[in-house]
Amino acid sequence: RHDEIGALGGALKDMTEALWQRMDAIEGFAADVAHEIKNPLTSLRSAVETWVRIDDPAQQRKLVAIIQNDIERLDRLISDISNASRIDAEMSRAEMTPLDVGAILAALQEIQRASGAAQQVEIDLDVPAGGHGLTIDGVEDRIVQVMRNLISNAVSFSPPGGRIRISARADAGFTQVTVEDDGPGLAPGS
């Protein structure tokens, strides 16, 4: 139908599809969490079973170190899962607003220069004049945090006298941001 009832039906259909997608994502997340937790639990079980059977104090100390390491790993996993869930909940309730990516990058470039963190490196910014086409819908605090982390990492891994190149462009309805530096990078296969 092409009236209010049809519009309501379309909105309900869209909401139902979004709900199914969310449920699928939660199911995938739960499977990933279960897999990640089982690894240190298996290691813990093996270490405890072995520790009970051996009498050599040196071997027992090694097993205790393994147990402590696995406990710390589980603690980190649980903290990461908790943080991810909290952020996901915040993001689902957060109001998305139009954001000017070019302006955000220019502000972060200036903050790096003013803070002195980038004294040993040059930071170049390449965005279209006026930032044409570089508006995205998002949560400003989170977008700024991601961009700040990328730029800070580039600064920390760049050698003195290095150059960081930040670019942004519109591409097929998306905004692509690239941060490149003169740091060592990752070895192939990492």
CYANA upper distance limits for C-alpha pairs under 8 A (distance plus 0.5 A):
  1 ARG  CA      5 ILE  CA      7.53
  1 ARG  CA      6 GLY  CA      5.05
  1 ARG  CA      7 ALA  CA      8.35
  2 HIS  CA      6 GLY  CA      5.95
  2 HIS  CA      7 ALA  CA      7.62
  3 ASP  CA      7 ALA  CA      6.81
  4 GLU  CA      8 LEU  CA      6.57
  5 ILE  CA      9 GLY  CA      6.56
  6 GLY  CA     10 GLY  CA      6.64
  7 ALA  CA     11 ALA  CA      6.66
  8 LEU  CA     12 LEU  CA      6.64
  9 GLY  CA     13 LYS  CA      6.65
 10 GLY  CA     14 ASP  CA      6.70
 11 ALA  CA     15 MET  CA      6.65
 12 LEU  CA     16 THR  CA      6.58
 13 LYS  CA     17 GLU  CA      6.76
 14 ASP  CA     18 ALA  CA      6.68
 15 MET  CA     19 LEU  CA      6.60
 16 THR  CA     20 TRP  CA      6.75
 17 GLU  CA     21 GLN  CA      6.70
 18 ALA  CA     22 ARG  CA      6.65
 19 LEU  CA     23 MET  CA      6.65
 20 TRP  CA     24 ASP  CA      6.62
 21 GLN  CA     25 ALA  CA      6.68
 22 ARG  CA     26 ILE  CA      6.67
 23 MET  CA     27 GLU  CA      6.63
 24 ASP  CA     28 GLY  CA      6.71
 25 ALA  CA     29 PHE  CA      6.57
 26 ILE  CA     30 ALA  CA      6.57
 27 GLU  CA     31 ALA  CA      6.80
 28 GLY  CA     32 ASP  CA      6.73
 29 PHE  CA     33 VAL  CA      6.62
 30 ALA  CA     34 ALA  CA      6.63
 31 ALA  CA     35 HIS  CA      6.74
 32 ASP  CA     36 GLU  CA      6.67
 33 VAL  CA     37 ILE  CA      6.63
 33 VAL  CA     81 ILE  CA      8.19
 34 ALA  CA     38 LYS  CA      6.61
 35 HIS  CA     39 ASN  CA      7.27
 36 GLU  CA     40 PRO  CA      8.14
 36 GLU  CA     77 LEU  CA      8.27
 37 ILE  CA     41 LEU  CA      6.90
 37 ILE  CA     74 LEU  CA      7.22
 37 ILE  CA     77 LEU  CA      7.92
 38 LYS  CA     42 THR  CA      6.45
 39 ASN  CA     43 SER  CA      6.89
 40 PRO  CA     44 LEU  CA      6.51
 40 PRO  CA     70 ASP  CA      5.84
 40 PRO  CA     71 ILE  CA      8.15
 40 PRO  CA     73 ARG  CA      7.60
 40 PRO  CA     74 LEU  CA      7.17
 41 LEU  CA     45 ARG  CA      6.59
 41 LEU  CA     70 ASP  CA      8.08
 42 THR  CA     46 SER  CA      6.72
 43 SER  CA     47 ALA  CA      6.62
 43 SER  CA     67 ILE  CA      8.33
 43 SER  CA     70 ASP  CA      7.69
 44 LEU  CA     48 VAL  CA      6.56
 44 LEU  CA     66 ILE  CA      8.15
 44 LEU  CA     67 ILE  CA      6.15
 44 LEU  CA     70 ASP  CA      6.96
 45 ARG  CA     49 GLU  CA      6.59
 46 SER  CA     50 THR  CA      6.58
 47 ALA  CA     51 TRP  CA      6.43
 47 ALA  CA     63 LEU  CA      6.22
 47 ALA  CA     64 VAL  CA      8.29
 47 ALA  CA     66 ILE  CA      7.61
 47 ALA  CA     67 ILE  CA      7.09
 48 VAL  CA     52 VAL  CA      6.86
 48 VAL  CA     63 LEU  CA      8.13
 48 VAL  CA     67 ILE  CA      8.14
 49 GLU  CA     53 ARG  CA      7.33
 50 THR  CA     54 ILE  CA      7.03
 50 THR  CA     63 LEU  CA      8.47
 51 TRP  CA     59 GLN  CA      8.44
 51 TRP  CA     60 GLN  CA      6.23
 51 TRP  CA     63 LEU  CA      6.91
 54 ILE  CA     59 GLN  CA      8.04
 54 ILE  CA     60 GLN  CA      7.63
 55 ASP  CA     59 GLN  CA      8.45
 55 ASP  CA     60 GLN  CA      7.87
 56 ASP  CA     60 GLN  CA      6.73
 57 PRO  CA     61 ARG  CA      6.63
 58 ALA  CA     62 LYS  CA      6.95
 59 GLN  CA     63 LEU  CA      6.79
 60 GLN  CA     64 VAL  CA      6.62
 61 ARG  CA     65 ALA  CA      6.68
 62 LYS  CA     66 ILE  CA      6.84
 63 LEU  CA     67 ILE  CA      6.65
 64 VAL  CA     68 GLN  CA      6.61
 65 ALA  CA     69 ASN  CA      6.59
 66 ILE  CA     70 ASP  CA      6.65
 67 ILE  CA     71 ILE  CA      6.65
 68 GLN  CA     72 GLU  CA      6.70
 69 ASN  CA     73 ARG  CA      6.64
 70 ASP  CA     74 LEU  CA      6.63
 71 ILE  CA     75 ASP  CA      6.64
 72 GLU  CA     76 ARG  CA      6.69
 73 ARG  CA     77 LEU  CA      6.65
 74 LEU  CA     78 ILE  CA      6.60
 75 ASP  CA     79 SER  CA      6.66
 76 ARG  CA     80 ASP  CA      6.49
 77 LEU  CA     81 ILE  CA      6.53
 78 ILE  CA     82 SER  CA      6.53
 79 SER  CA     83 ASN  CA      6.56
 80 ASP  CA     84 ALA  CA      6.49
 81 ILE  CA     85 SER  CA      6.56
 82 SER  CA     86 ARG  CA      6.62
 83 ASN  CA     87 ILE  CA      6.55
 84 ALA  CA     88 ASP  CA      6.46
 85 SER  CA     89 ALA  CA      6.60
 86 ARG  CA     90 GLU  CA      6.64
 87 ILE  CA     91 MET  CA      6.47
 88 ASP  CA     92 SER  CA      6.64
 89 ALA  CA     93 ARG  CA      6.95
 90 GLU  CA     94 ALA  CA      6.35
 91 MET  CA    139 VAL  CA      8.16
 94 ALA  CA    139 VAL  CA      7.30
 95 GLU  CA    138 GLY  CA      8.38
 95 GLU  CA    139 VAL  CA      7.19
 96 MET  CA    137 ASP  CA      6.16
 96 MET  CA    138 GLY  CA      5.07
 96 MET  CA    139 VAL  CA      5.58
 96 MET  CA    140 GLU  CA      8.43
 97 THR  CA    136 ILE  CA      8.48
 97 THR  CA    137 ASP  CA      5.67
 97 THR  CA    138 GLY  CA      6.04
 97 THR  CA    139 VAL  CA      6.97
 97 THR  CA    140 GLU  CA      8.07
 98 PRO  CA    135 THR  CA      6.63
 98 PRO  CA    136 ILE  CA      5.94
 98 PRO  CA    137 ASP  CA      4.91
 98 PRO  CA    138 GLY  CA      7.00
 99 LEU  CA    135 THR  CA      5.77
 99 LEU  CA    136 ILE  CA      5.74
 99 LEU  CA    137 ASP  CA      6.45
 99 LEU  CA    138 GLY  CA      7.12
 99 LEU  CA    140 GLU  CA      7.37
100 ASP  CA    104 ILE  CA      6.88
100 ASP  CA    131 GLY  CA      7.72
100 ASP  CA    134 LEU  CA      6.53
100 ASP  CA    135 THR  CA      5.14
100 ASP  CA    136 ILE  CA      7.25
101 VAL  CA    105 LEU  CA      6.66
101 VAL  CA    131 GLY  CA      7.97
101 VAL  CA    134 LEU  CA      6.07
101 VAL  CA    135 THR  CA      6.47
101 VAL  CA    136 ILE  CA      7.59
101 VAL  CA    168 ALA  CA      8.25
102 GLY  CA    106 ALA  CA      6.62
102 GLY  CA    127 VAL  CA      6.58
102 GLY  CA    128 PRO  CA      8.43
102 GLY  CA    130 GLY  CA      8.48
102 GLY  CA    131 GLY  CA      5.77
102 GLY  CA    134 LEU  CA      6.94
102 GLY  CA    168 ALA  CA      7.59
103 ALA  CA    107 ALA  CA      6.62
103 ALA  CA    131 GLY  CA      8.02
104 ILE  CA    108 LEU  CA      6.72
104 ILE  CA    144 VAL  CA      7.43
105 LEU  CA    109 GLN  CA      6.54
105 LEU  CA    125 LEU  CA      8.21
105 LEU  CA    147 MET  CA      7.96
106 ALA  CA    110 GLU  CA      6.75
106 ALA  CA    125 LEU  CA      7.70
107 ALA  CA    111 ILE  CA      6.66
108 LEU  CA    112 GLN  CA      6.69
108 LEU  CA    147 MET  CA      8.43
108 LEU  CA    148 ARG  CA      7.16
109 GLN  CA    113 ARG  CA      6.85
109 GLN  CA    123 ILE  CA      7.41
109 GLN  CA    125 LEU  CA      8.08
110 GLU  CA    114 ALA  CA      6.51
111 ILE  CA    115 SER  CA      6.44
112 GLN  CA    116 GLY  CA      6.97
112 GLN  CA    117 ALA  CA      6.30
112 GLN  CA    118 ALA  CA      6.27
113 ARG  CA    117 ALA  CA      7.24
113 ARG  CA    118 ALA  CA      6.13
113 ARG  CA    119 GLN  CA      7.43
117 ALA  CA    155 VAL  CA      7.90
118 ALA  CA    122 GLU  CA      7.39
118 ALA  CA    123 ILE  CA      8.01
118 ALA  CA    155 VAL  CA      6.78
120 GLN  CA    159 PRO  CA      8.28
120 GLN  CA    160 PRO  CA      5.32
120 GLN  CA    161 GLY  CA      5.89
120 GLN  CA    162 GLY  CA      7.69
121 VAL  CA    155 VAL  CA      7.55
121 VAL  CA    158 SER  CA      7.60
121 VAL  CA    159 PRO  CA      7.98
121 VAL  CA    160 PRO  CA      6.44
121 VAL  CA    161 GLY  CA      5.52
121 VAL  CA    162 GLY  CA      5.33
121 VAL  CA    163 ARG  CA      5.90
121 VAL  CA    164 ILE  CA      7.54
122 GLU  CA    161 GLY  CA      7.64
122 GLU  CA    162 GLY  CA      6.90
122 GLU  CA    163 ARG  CA      5.17
122 GLU  CA    164 ILE  CA      6.56
123 ILE  CA    163 ARG  CA      6.45
123 ILE  CA    164 ILE  CA      5.25
123 ILE  CA    165 ARG  CA      6.57
123 ILE  CA    166 ILE  CA      7.93
124 ASP  CA    163 ARG  CA      7.90
124 ASP  CA    164 ILE  CA      6.62
124 ASP  CA    165 ARG  CA      5.43
124 ASP  CA    166 ILE  CA      6.57
125 LEU  CA    165 ARG  CA      6.68
125 LEU  CA    166 ILE  CA      5.36
125 LEU  CA    167 SER  CA      6.31
126 ASP  CA    165 ARG  CA      8.13
126 ASP  CA    166 ILE  CA      6.65
126 ASP  CA    167 SER  CA      5.04
126 ASP  CA    168 ALA  CA      7.05
127 VAL  CA    131 GLY  CA      6.69
127 VAL  CA    167 SER  CA      6.23
127 VAL  CA    168 ALA  CA      5.69
127 VAL  CA    169 ARG  CA      6.99
128 PRO  CA    132 HIS  CA      6.70
128 PRO  CA    168 ALA  CA      8.13
128 PRO  CA    169 ARG  CA      7.46
131 GLY  CA    135 THR  CA      8.26
133 GLY  CA    169 ARG  CA      8.17
133 GLY  CA    170 ALA  CA      6.21
133 GLY  CA    175 THR  CA      8.21
134 LEU  CA    168 ALA  CA      8.03
134 LEU  CA    169 ARG  CA      7.15
134 LEU  CA    170 ALA  CA      6.50
134 LEU  CA    175 THR  CA      6.39
135 THR  CA    175 THR  CA      8.16
136 ILE  CA    175 THR  CA      7.72
138 GLY  CA    143 ILE  CA      7.48
139 VAL  CA    143 ILE  CA      6.74
140 GLU  CA    144 VAL  CA      6.47
141 ASP  CA    145 GLN  CA      6.57
142 ARG  CA    146 VAL  CA      6.72
143 ILE  CA    147 MET  CA      6.72
144 VAL  CA    148 ARG  CA      6.39
145 GLN  CA    149 ASN  CA      6.61
146 VAL  CA    150 LEU  CA      6.80
147 MET  CA    151 ILE  CA      6.73
148 ARG  CA    152 SER  CA      6.44
149 ASN  CA    153 ASN  CA      6.50
150 LEU  CA    154 ALA  CA      6.76
150 LEU  CA    179 VAL  CA      7.47
151 ILE  CA    155 VAL  CA      6.70
151 ILE  CA    179 VAL  CA      7.46
152 SER  CA    156 SER  CA      6.63
153 ASN  CA    157 PHE  CA      6.63
154 ALA  CA    158 SER  CA      6.47
154 ALA  CA    164 ILE  CA      7.25
154 ALA  CA    179 VAL  CA      7.92
154 ALA  CA    180 GLU  CA      7.60
154 ALA  CA    181 ASP  CA      6.15
154 ALA  CA    183 GLY  CA      7.87
155 VAL  CA    164 ILE  CA      7.80
155 VAL  CA    181 ASP  CA      8.23
157 PHE  CA    181 ASP  CA      8.26
157 PHE  CA    182 ASP  CA      8.32
157 PHE  CA    183 GLY  CA      5.55
157 PHE  CA    184 PRO  CA      7.88
158 SER  CA    162 GLY  CA      6.15
158 SER  CA    163 ARG  CA      7.82
158 SER  CA    164 ILE  CA      8.18
158 SER  CA    181 ASP  CA      6.57
158 SER  CA    182 ASP  CA      5.86
158 SER  CA    183 GLY  CA      4.88
158 SER  CA    184 PRO  CA      8.37
159 PRO  CA    182 ASP  CA      7.31
159 PRO  CA    183 GLY  CA      6.70
162 GLY  CA    181 ASP  CA      7.79
162 GLY  CA    182 ASP  CA      6.18
162 GLY  CA    183 GLY  CA      8.39
163 ARG  CA    181 ASP  CA      6.43
163 ARG  CA    182 ASP  CA      6.62
164 ILE  CA    179 VAL  CA      7.54
164 ILE  CA    180 GLU  CA      6.14
164 ILE  CA    181 ASP  CA      4.93
164 ILE  CA    182 ASP  CA      7.41
165 ARG  CA    178 THR  CA      8.27
165 ARG  CA    179 VAL  CA      6.27
165 ARG  CA    180 GLU  CA      5.61
165 ARG  CA    181 ASP  CA      6.84
166 ILE  CA    177 VAL  CA      7.76
166 ILE  CA    178 THR  CA      6.14
166 ILE  CA    179 VAL  CA      5.08
166 ILE  CA    180 GLU  CA      6.99
167 SER  CA    177 VAL  CA      6.19
167 SER  CA    178 THR  CA      5.72
167 SER  CA    179 VAL  CA      7.18
168 ALA  CA    175 THR  CA      7.35
168 ALA  CA    176 GLN  CA      6.00
168 ALA  CA    177 VAL  CA      4.85
168 ALA  CA    178 THR  CA      6.85
169 ARG  CA    175 THR  CA      6.20
169 ARG  CA    176 GLN  CA      5.92
169 ARG  CA    177 VAL  CA      7.23
170 ALA  CA    174 PHE  CA      6.18
170 ALA  CA    175 THR  CA      5.03
170 ALA  CA    176 GLN  CA      6.72
171 ASP  CA    175 THR  CA      6.53
171 ASP  CA    176 GLN  CA      7.26
186 LEU  CA    190 SER  CA      6.75
